[in-house]
Amino acid sequence: MDDITEIGRDPYSGRRILVQRGGVLEYATDTAALESAAAFLGVVDAVLDAEQEASVAELAALLRPAVEALREVLGIAARYVGDGPSDVAWGEAARELGRRLRAGGQ
């Protein structure tokens, strides 16, 4: 089953959508996710570069979609990274950083 990967779930039935790893459907899904992330990056750049500063509420509205886009892109990248010990260490370091940021840097 190593050549099968999940690309999402059917929104109506909740069933997993499985495709062959390295196949056309996986490539199309990856391409769509990367194109969406690139377009979203353009929107965020435009907001940050605008002459008028964005409000806290406007910036907060961008946070959830930014996290979701990053999660998708990292999911794609993770398929191309090995399962060596250094990968596990980096993952744990990222989780620790997240915990510290949520705690206010303490």
LINHU-V216368 format. One record per residue. N is the residue number from 0. SS is DSSP state (H for helix, E for strand, - for the rest). PSI is psi in whole degrees, 0 to 359 (999 if undefined). D_CENTER is the distance of its C-alpha to the mean C-alpha in Angstrom with 2 decimals. Layout:
BEGIN
n:N ss:SS psi:PSI d_center:D_CENTER
n:N ss:SS psi:PSI d_center:D_CENTER
END
This chain:
BEGIN
n:0 ss:- psi:5 d_center:24.32
n:1 ss:- psi:342 d_center:22.26
n:2 ss:- psi:8 d_center:22.09
n:3 ss:E psi:138 d_center:20.37
n:4 ss:E psi:152 d_center:16.67
n:5 ss:E psi:132 d_center:15.13
n:6 ss:E psi:2 d_center:13.06
n:7 ss:E psi:195 d_center:13.23
n:8 ss:E psi:146 d_center:16.18
n:9 ss:- psi:124 d_center:19.05
n:10 ss:- psi:340 d_center:18.99
n:11 ss:- psi:315 d_center:22.77
n:12 ss:- psi:339 d_center:23.66
n:13 ss:- psi:2 d_center:20.60
n:14 ss:- psi:147 d_center:21.21
n:15 ss:E psi:144 d_center:18.66
n:16 ss:E psi:116 d_center:18.26
n:17 ss:E psi:139 d_center:18.99
n:18 ss:E psi:164 d_center:19.43
n:19 ss:E psi:130 d_center:20.95
n:20 ss:- psi:132 d_center:18.79
n:21 ss:- psi:3 d_center:19.26
n:22 ss:- psi:178 d_center:20.77
n:23 ss:H psi:318 d_center:20.72
n:24 ss:H psi:321 d_center:18.61
n:25 ss:H psi:317 d_center:15.77
n:26 ss:H psi:316 d_center:16.11
n:27 ss:H psi:320 d_center:16.25
n:28 ss:H psi:315 d_center:13.10
n:29 ss:H psi:315 d_center:11.20
n:30 ss:H psi:315 d_center:13.16
n:31 ss:H psi:318 d_center:12.52
n:32 ss:H psi:317 d_center:8.70
n:33 ss:H psi:322 d_center:9.35
n:34 ss:H psi:320 d_center:12.25
n:35 ss:H psi:317 d_center:10.67
n:36 ss:H psi:320 d_center:8.28
n:37 ss:H psi:319 d_center:11.61
n:38 ss:H psi:318 d_center:13.63
n:39 ss:H psi:321 d_center:11.79
n:40 ss:H psi:320 d_center:12.21
n:41 ss:H psi:319 d_center:15.81
n:42 ss:H psi:312 d_center:16.31
n:43 ss:H psi:318 d_center:15.19
n:44 ss:H psi:317 d_center:17.38
n:45 ss:H psi:319 d_center:20.19
n:46 ss:H psi:316 d_center:20.14
n:47 ss:H psi:330 d_center:20.23
n:48 ss:H psi:357 d_center:22.89
n:49 ss:- psi:151 d_center:25.04
n:50 ss:- psi:320 d_center:28.55
n:51 ss:- psi:127 d_center:28.39
n:52 ss:- psi:141 d_center:26.13
n:53 ss:- psi:147 d_center:23.52
n:54 ss:- psi:166 d_center:24.42
n:55 ss:H psi:321 d_center:22.63
n:56 ss:H psi:320 d_center:22.01
n:57 ss:H psi:317 d_center:20.50
n:58 ss:H psi:321 d_center:18.15
n:59 ss:H psi:325 d_center:17.30
n:60 ss:H psi:336 d_center:16.55
n:61 ss:H psi:343 d_center:13.82
n:62 ss:H psi:310 d_center:12.13
n:63 ss:H psi:312 d_center:10.65
n:64 ss:H psi:327 d_center:9.21
n:65 ss:H psi:318 d_center:7.87
n:66 ss:H psi:318 d_center:6.21
n:67 ss:H psi:319 d_center:4.95
n:68 ss:H psi:318 d_center:4.04
n:69 ss:H psi:319 d_center:2.78
n:70 ss:H psi:317 d_center:1.84
n:71 ss:H psi:314 d_center:2.89
n:72 ss:H psi:319 d_center:4.17
n:73 ss:H psi:327 d_center:4.96
n:74 ss:H psi:321 d_center:6.21
n:75 ss:H psi:313 d_center:8.12
n:76 ss:H psi:324 d_center:9.34
n:77 ss:H psi:333 d_center:10.42
n:78 ss:- psi:342 d_center:12.71
n:79 ss:- psi:6 d_center:14.53
n:80 ss:- psi:143 d_center:15.17
n:81 ss:- psi:176 d_center:18.18
n:82 ss:- psi:33 d_center:18.85
n:83 ss:- psi:169 d_center:21.22
n:84 ss:H psi:327 d_center:22.15
n:85 ss:H psi:328 d_center:20.48
n:86 ss:H psi:320 d_center:16.98
n:87 ss:H psi:317 d_center:17.92
n:88 ss:H psi:317 d_center:19.36
n:89 ss:H psi:320 d_center:16.38
n:90 ss:H psi:317 d_center:14.24
n:91 ss:H psi:321 d_center:17.15
n:92 ss:H psi:321 d_center:17.55
n:93 ss:H psi:318 d_center:14.07
n:94 ss:H psi:320 d_center:14.94
n:95 ss:H psi:318 d_center:18.34
n:96 ss:H psi:316 d_center:17.17
n:97 ss:H psi:317 d_center:15.24
n:98 ss:H psi:317 d_center:18.49
n:99 ss:H psi:321 d_center:20.61
n:100 ss:H psi:318 d_center:18.84
n:101 ss:H psi:329 d_center:19.20
n:102 ss:- psi:2 d_center:22.79
n:103 ss:- psi:27 d_center:23.56
n:104 ss:- psi:9 d_center:23.71
n:105 ss:- psi:999 d_center:26.54
END
